[in-house]
Amino acid sequence: MGKIKISMTIDDEVFHAFKTYCQQNGMKISTKVERLMRENIKDMPLQAFIR
């Protein structure tokens, strides 16, 4: 499984607050976002992704 590059539009205040949070906790923004995404989909049934 490889990595992909994405582009998002995010509110600047939210982004800067999240960036500060990540810096203070010694993590990369992309790593934290990926973990949050995994947490959100881990309990969803497979049918939610099949259309």
N, CA, C and O atoms as a GROMACS GRO file, in nm:
protein
  204
    1MET      N    1   0.085  -0.117   0.000
    1MET     CA    2   0.000   0.000   0.000
    1MET      C    3   0.090   0.124   0.000
    1MET      O    4   0.178   0.138   0.085
    2GLY      N    5   0.066   0.212  -0.096
    2GLY     CA    6   0.147   0.333  -0.107
    2GLY      C    7   0.081   0.452  -0.039
    2GLY      O    8  -0.022   0.440   0.027
    3LYS      N    9   0.141   0.564  -0.058
    3LYS     CA   10   0.090   0.690  -0.005
    3LYS      C   11   0.044   0.776  -0.122
    3LYS      O   12   0.098   0.766  -0.232
    4ILE      N   13  -0.056   0.861  -0.099
    4ILE     CA   14  -0.101   0.955  -0.200
    4ILE      C   15  -0.095   1.096  -0.143
    4ILE      O   16  -0.103   1.116  -0.021
    5LYS      N   17  -0.081   1.190  -0.230
    5LYS     CA   18  -0.080   1.331  -0.190
    5LYS      C   19  -0.219   1.387  -0.216
    5LYS      O   20  -0.278   1.362  -0.322
    6ILE      N   21  -0.273   1.463  -0.119
    6ILE     CA   22  -0.405   1.521  -0.136
    6ILE      C   23  -0.399   1.672  -0.113
    6ILE      O   24  -0.302   1.725  -0.058
    7SER      N   25  -0.503   1.738  -0.156
    7SER     CA   26  -0.515   1.881  -0.136
    7SER      C   27  -0.651   1.906  -0.070
    7SER      O   28  -0.752   1.851  -0.114
    8MET      N   29  -0.653   1.989   0.035
    8MET     CA   30  -0.777   2.017   0.106
    8MET      C   31  -0.789   2.167   0.130
    8MET      O   32  -0.689   2.239   0.134
    9THR      N   33  -0.911   2.212   0.147
    9THR     CA   34  -0.937   2.349   0.187
    9THR      C   35  -0.990   2.344   0.330
    9THR      O   36  -1.092   2.280   0.356
   10ILE      N   37  -0.920   2.411   0.421
   10ILE     CA   38  -0.952   2.407   0.564
   10ILE      C   39  -0.952   2.549   0.618
   10ILE      O   40  -0.871   2.632   0.577
   11ASP      N   41  -1.042   2.577   0.709
   11ASP     CA   42  -1.046   2.706   0.774
   11ASP      C   43  -0.908   2.737   0.834
   11ASP      O   44  -0.848   2.651   0.899
   12ASP      N   45  -0.858   2.858   0.813
   12ASP     CA   46  -0.722   2.890   0.856
   12ASP      C   47  -0.704   2.885   1.007
   12ASP      O   48  -0.599   2.844   1.055
   13GLU      N   49  -0.804   2.926   1.083
   13GLU     CA   50  -0.793   2.921   1.229
   13GLU      C   51  -0.787   2.777   1.279
   13GLU      O   52  -0.710   2.744   1.370
   14VAL      N   53  -0.868   2.692   1.219
   14VAL     CA   54  -0.868   2.550   1.256
   14VAL      C   55  -0.733   2.489   1.222
   14VAL      O   56  -0.674   2.416   1.302
   15PHE      N   57  -0.683   2.518   1.102
   15PHE     CA   58  -0.555   2.462   1.060
   15PHE      C   59  -0.442   2.505   1.153
   15PHE      O   60  -0.362   2.421   1.195
   16HIS      N   61  -0.434   2.633   1.185
   16HIS     CA   62  -0.324   2.681   1.270
   16HIS      C   63  -0.333   2.624   1.412
   16HIS      O   64  -0.231   2.593   1.473
   17ALA      N   65  -0.454   2.610   1.464
   17ALA     CA   66  -0.471   2.549   1.596
   17ALA      C   67  -0.429   2.403   1.593
   17ALA      O   68  -0.363   2.356   1.685
   18PHE      N   69  -0.467   2.332   1.487
   18PHE     CA   70  -0.431   2.190   1.474
   18PHE      C   71  -0.281   2.174   1.453
   18PHE      O   72  -0.220   2.082   1.507
   19LYS      N   73  -0.222   2.262   1.374
   19LYS     CA   74  -0.078   2.259   1.351
   19LYS      C   75  -0.003   2.279   1.483
   19LYS      O   76   0.094   2.208   1.511
   20THR      N   77  -0.047   2.375   1.562
   20THR     CA   78   0.014   2.400   1.693
   20THR      C   79   0.001   2.278   1.782
   20THR      O   80   0.097   2.238   1.848
   21TYR      N   81  -0.118   2.218   1.784
   21TYR     CA   82  -0.142   2.096   1.862
   21TYR      C   83  -0.044   1.986   1.822
   21TYR      O   84   0.017   1.921   1.908
   22CYS      N   85  -0.029   1.966   1.692
   22CYS     CA   86   0.061   1.861   1.644
   22CYS      C   87   0.206   1.891   1.681
   22CYS      O   88   0.279   1.802   1.724
   23GLN      N   89   0.248   2.015   1.666
   23GLN     CA   90   0.385   2.053   1.702
   23GLN      C   91   0.411   2.030   1.850
   23GLN      O   92   0.517   1.980   1.888
   24GLN      N   93   0.316   2.068   1.934
   24GLN     CA   94   0.333   2.053   2.078
   24GLN      C   95   0.336   1.907   2.122
   24GLN      O   96   0.388   1.874   2.228
   25ASN      N   97   0.279   1.819   2.038
   25ASN     CA   98   0.274   1.678   2.072
   25ASN      C   99   0.370   1.594   1.987
   25ASN      O  100   0.363   1.472   1.987
   26GLY      N  101   0.459   1.662   1.916
   26GLY     CA  102   0.565   1.594   1.841
   26GLY      C  103   0.518   1.504   1.730
   26GLY      O  104   0.572   1.395   1.711
   27MET      N  105   0.415   1.547   1.656
   27MET     CA  106   0.368   1.464   1.546
   27MET      C  107   0.349   1.547   1.419
   27MET      O  108   0.333   1.669   1.424
   28LYS      N  109   0.351   1.477   1.307
   28LYS     CA  110   0.325   1.542   1.180
   28LYS      C  111   0.174   1.553   1.159
   28LYS      O  112   0.098   1.466   1.201
   29ILE      N  113   0.133   1.660   1.095
   29ILE     CA  114  -0.008   1.681   1.068
   29ILE      C  115  -0.064   1.564   0.987
   29ILE      O  116  -0.171   1.512   1.020
   30SER      N  117   0.006   1.523   0.885
   30SER     CA  118  -0.045   1.416   0.798
   30SER      C  119  -0.062   1.285   0.874
   30SER      O  120  -0.157   1.211   0.848
   31THR      N  121   0.028   1.256   0.965
   31THR     CA  122   0.019   1.132   1.044
   31THR      C  123  -0.104   1.136   1.134
   31THR      O  124  -0.176   1.038   1.146
   32LYS      N  125  -0.127   1.251   1.198
   32LYS     CA  126  -0.243   1.264   1.287
   32LYS      C  127  -0.373   1.257   1.208
   32LYS      O  128  -0.468   1.193   1.252
   33VAL      N  129  -0.378   1.322   1.092
   33VAL     CA  130  -0.499   1.318   1.009
   33VAL      C  131  -0.526   1.175   0.964
   33VAL      O  132  -0.641   1.130   0.966
   34GLU      N  133  -0.422   1.102   0.925
   34GLU     CA  134  -0.440   0.963   0.883
   34GLU      C  135  -0.494   0.879   0.999
   34GLU      O  136  -0.583   0.796   0.979
   35ARG      N  137  -0.442   0.899   1.118
   35ARG     CA  138  -0.492   0.824   1.236
   35ARG      C  139  -0.638   0.857   1.264
   35ARG      O  140  -0.717   0.768   1.294
   36LEU      N  141  -0.674   0.985   1.253
   36LEU     CA  142  -0.813   1.024   1.274
   36LEU      C  143  -0.905   0.960   1.170
   36LEU      O  144  -1.015   0.916   1.202
   37MET      N  145  -0.858   0.954   1.047
   37MET     CA  146  -0.937   0.891   0.940
   37MET      C  147  -0.954   0.742   0.968
   37MET      O  148  -1.064   0.688   0.953
   38ARG      N  149  -0.847   0.676   1.010
   38ARG     CA  150  -0.855   0.533   1.042
   38ARG      C  151  -0.954   0.508   1.155
   38ARG      O  152  -1.034   0.414   1.149
   39GLU      N  153  -0.949   0.590   1.259
   39GLU     CA  154  -1.040   0.575   1.372
   39GLU      C  155  -1.186   0.590   1.328
   39GLU      O  156  -1.274   0.520   1.378
   40ASN      N  157  -1.210   0.681   1.235
   40ASN     CA  158  -1.347   0.706   1.190
   40ASN      C  159  -1.403   0.594   1.104
   40ASN      O  160  -1.524   0.575   1.101
   41ILE      N  161  -1.318   0.521   1.034
   41ILE     CA  162  -1.369   0.416   0.945
   41ILE      C  163  -1.353   0.276   1.001
   41ILE      O  164  -1.410   0.182   0.944
   42LYS      N  165  -1.279   0.257   1.110
   42LYS     CA  166  -1.251   0.121   1.156
   42LYS      C  167  -1.374   0.042   1.195
   42LYS      O  168  -1.375  -0.080   1.178
   43ASP      N  169  -1.477   0.105   1.246
   43ASP     CA  170  -1.595   0.033   1.290
   43ASP      C  171  -1.710   0.038   1.190
   43ASP      O  172  -1.819  -0.013   1.218
   44MET      N  173  -1.687   0.098   1.076
   44MET     CA  174  -1.792   0.106   0.976
   44MET      C  175  -1.797  -0.025   0.897
   44MET      O  176  -1.693  -0.081   0.863
   45PRO      N  177  -1.916  -0.072   0.868
   45PRO     CA  178  -1.925  -0.195   0.788
   45PRO      C  179  -1.876  -0.171   0.645
   45PRO      O  180  -1.887  -0.061   0.592
   46LEU      N  181  -1.823  -0.274   0.586
   46LEU     CA  182  -1.768  -0.266   0.450
   46LEU      C  183  -1.871  -0.214   0.350
   46LEU      O  184  -1.833  -0.146   0.254
   47GLN      N  185  -1.998  -0.244   0.369
   47GLN     CA  186  -2.101  -0.201   0.276
   47GLN      C  187  -2.107  -0.050   0.261
   47GLN      O  188  -2.153   0.000   0.158
   48ALA      N  189  -2.062   0.024   0.361
   48ALA     CA  190  -2.064   0.170   0.353
   48ALA      C  191  -1.971   0.222   0.245
   48ALA      O  192  -1.987   0.335   0.199
   49PHE      N  193  -1.873   0.141   0.204
   49PHE     CA  194  -1.776   0.184   0.105
   49PHE      C  195  -1.806   0.130  -0.034
   49PHE      O  196  -1.742   0.170  -0.132
   50ILE      N  197  -1.900   0.040  -0.044
   50ILE     CA  198  -1.934  -0.022  -0.173
   50ILE      C  199  -2.062   0.042  -0.226
   50ILE      O  200  -2.164   0.045  -0.158
   51ARG      N  201  -2.054   0.091  -0.347
   51ARG     CA  202  -2.173   0.154  -0.409
   51ARG      C  203  -2.202   0.091  -0.540
   51ARG      O  204  -2.297   0.130  -0.608
   0.00000   0.00000   0.00000
